[in-house]
Each structure stands twice: as C-alpha cells, then as structure tokens.
Amino acid sequence: MSFESELESCLPVLRAFAQSLARGRMEADDLVQETVARALAGRRGFDGANMKGWLLTILKNYFLNESRKASLRRVRQDQVVASSCGVWAAQTPPAPDSRWVGQDAVAAIDRLIPEYRDVVVAVEVEGLRYKEASEKLGCPIGTVMSRLHRARAAVAEARP
C-alpha cells in the first residue's frame, strides 16, 4: 500500500478525532488539513509501522501547540490591558472649572447608580489604581475602566 493511499484510509479516524477536539466542523477540517500537510511534508520521518498512530500524534500535537499559542496571546493581551490601565491612570485630569463647586460634584456622584458610584469612590476618592479597584469591587479591570468612563460622563453632564 502506498503512503498516500494509507494516509487517505486514515482520514475518517482523523476527522473523528479532530471533531472531538475542535469547537466546530470548520476548525476540525482545518486540523485534519494541517495534519495531512505536515504528514506529507514529513513523510521521510515516517518509519512505516503505524500510520494511524503517527497521524493522530501529529494532529494532537498541532492542536495542543495552537491551543497554547492562543492561551499565550490571551495572557499577553491581558498584560497589555493591565499596563495600559496604568498609563491611563497616570494621565492628569483637566483643570477644574471655576463653576464646578465641590457640593455640586458630591451631589452628582450621589445620583450615580451604585456600580458607577463605587468605582468613582474607589478610583477618584480613595486613589486606588484600576487593578486595586477591580480587586476591591470584585470585577475585571475592563469593567472598572468602563464604569469609570460612564460615571465621569454622567457627572460631566450634570455640570452647571
């Protein structure tokens, strides 16, 4: 039996295994396609003993490597967001308007919904960094940033 015909006879098993690993049919098809491409490229390394086992190992290793890469990308994105939060937190606020009186600001903050008010108090009043505020409030940093942005916008709209 030729290499190509033996490879072709293993395709149903590869598809079944890929579908058990993948989230959808297209991803499973991509796994099988990449496995076949790698097998054809590395056919000289095949010893001829167990084609199905060799192909399943290629598929499994490719899937695991791609999963690890995706996981690392997510970790790196989270790190970028976290470091960006520090940059945004370090920006100086605009100079206060002379028409804006302290009691007006307190009243505007008091009118905010509790989620927004808690973030404003944590970041603006207590001086917590975004990460510290997220830990205190039990929500992700992105949620802290979003709520703070919306709270600031609401307070700005309340200005006289």
C-alpha atoms as one frame of an Amber mdcrd trajectory, in Angstrom:
protein
   0.000   0.000   0.000   1.390   3.400  -0.940   1.968   6.194   1.577  -0.797
   8.340   0.049  -3.399   5.563  -0.021  -2.634   4.579   3.580  -2.901   8.242
   4.578  -6.235   8.502   2.791  -7.581   5.413   4.582  -6.868   7.142   7.933
  -8.864  10.297   7.098 -12.158   9.166   8.747 -10.314   8.462  12.016  -8.526
  11.825  11.791 -11.819  13.638  11.184 -13.477  11.942  14.158 -10.569  12.775
  16.455 -10.386  16.369  15.192 -14.119  16.836  15.784 -13.697  15.621  19.354
 -11.043  18.301  19.946 -12.351  21.210  17.917 -15.185  23.635  18.625 -16.758
  23.283  15.226 -16.653  21.495  11.902 -14.522  24.128  10.185 -11.912  24.046
  12.931 -11.878  20.234  12.760 -11.409  20.359   8.985  -8.514  22.791   9.474
  -6.907  20.405  11.961  -7.181  17.493   9.520  -5.850  19.587   6.639  -2.869
  20.766   8.665  -2.199  17.205   9.822  -2.188  15.897   6.253   0.076  18.742
   5.119   2.523  18.047   7.929   2.442  14.313   7.255   3.187  14.842   3.580
   5.999  17.256   4.415   7.487  14.859   6.976   6.899  11.570   5.198  10.612
  10.787   5.255  10.452  10.687   9.043   7.697   8.050   8.999   9.030   4.578
   9.813   6.124   2.722   8.157   4.952   0.969  11.311   1.732   2.663  12.456
   0.336   5.327  10.116  -2.842   5.945  12.135  -0.942   6.443  15.398   1.590
   8.702  13.698  -1.143  10.870  12.147  -3.114  11.081  15.396   0.038  12.187
  17.198   0.658  14.902  14.607  -2.947  16.108  14.943  -2.854  16.073  18.748
   0.475  17.894  18.945  -0.629  20.524  16.429  -3.879  21.083  18.352  -2.060
  21.407  21.689   0.547  23.807  20.257  -2.135  26.022  18.716  -4.112  25.989
  21.996  -1.003  27.043  23.923  -0.301  29.838  21.446  -3.883  31.110  21.768
  -3.618  30.977  25.543  -0.358  32.951  25.481  -1.946  35.540  23.191  -4.790
  35.996  25.708  -2.294  36.365  28.574  -0.299  38.918  26.596  -3.459  40.864
  25.752  -4.417  40.912  29.423  -0.941  42.203  30.272  -1.237  44.950  27.659
  -4.611  45.975  29.047  -3.236  45.978  32.586  -0.211  48.060  31.616  -2.400
  50.396  29.581  -4.591  50.920  32.621  -1.563  52.215  34.471  -0.830  54.635
  31.641  -4.401  55.911  31.603  -4.465  56.229  35.376  -1.285  58.302  35.293
  -2.798  60.912  32.985  -3.554  64.158  34.741  -7.178  65.288  34.779  -8.128
  68.599  33.204  -8.067  71.713  35.353 -11.291  72.120  37.334 -13.845  74.590
  36.082 -14.449  77.510  38.423 -18.214  76.980  38.092 -17.904  73.460  39.452
 -18.381  73.639  43.197 -17.476  70.706  45.470 -21.026  70.224  46.704 -22.283
  70.005  43.115 -19.781  67.241  42.384 -20.779  65.328  45.509 -24.452  65.637
  44.592 -23.771  64.441  41.019 -21.782  61.457  42.305 -24.540  60.611  44.782
 -27.045  60.440  41.904 -24.979  57.793  40.072 -26.095  54.171  40.097 -24.294
  52.191  42.817 -21.917  50.363  40.427 -20.675  53.658  38.970 -20.554  55.416
  42.328 -18.478  52.618  43.890 -15.914  52.835  41.076 -15.707  56.644  41.305
 -15.201  56.476  45.049 -12.562  53.752  44.756 -10.550  55.407  41.977 -11.132
  59.138  42.414 -11.694  59.463  46.157  -9.628  56.625  47.613  -6.979  56.929
  44.899  -6.861  53.221  44.101  -5.280  52.057  40.857  -7.548  50.258  38.401
  -6.187  46.846  39.402  -6.705  47.579  43.105 -10.212  48.858  42.429 -11.046
  45.752  40.408  -9.877  43.525  43.264 -11.803  45.554  45.840 -15.005  45.603
  43.788 -14.651  42.037  42.513 -14.885  42.842  38.818 -12.426  42.837  35.887
 -10.189  45.845  35.181 -12.039  46.473  31.920 -15.305  46.750  33.824 -13.726
  49.252  36.225 -12.489  51.335  33.300 -15.843  51.188  31.521 -17.850  52.109
  34.614 -15.465  54.929  35.473 -15.730  56.338  31.954 -19.537  56.235  32.071
 -19.600  57.709  35.566 -17.328  60.576  34.540 -19.533  61.248  31.524 -22.656
  61.295  33.707 -21.052  63.650  36.218 -19.843  65.908  33.383 -23.382  66.104
  32.001 -24.611  67.194  35.433 -22.231  70.167  35.476 -23.911  73.583  35.656
